[in-house]
């Protein structure tokens, strides 16, 4: 599991070049394990603070166009399989 997480995090870092990466391991309501790999940027209004404490109504909505989504998906795939 850890090796897969490292590979995924490296691919995300290479693809979207964040200033920092946050990691969170959760699984507290239903017995399970899941992991968040969260790229963070210095221009993030929540920089230095947990993303969990944000009021969703204050968050900027970012939607990728279909071509941008496809490119990001392809770039992540290439990075994770490299």
Secondary structure, DSSP 8 states (H G I E B T S, - for coil): -HHHHHHHHHHHHHHH--SEEEEEEE-TTTT--EEEEEEE-TT-TTTTS-GGGS-GGGS------HHHHHHHHHHHHHHHH-
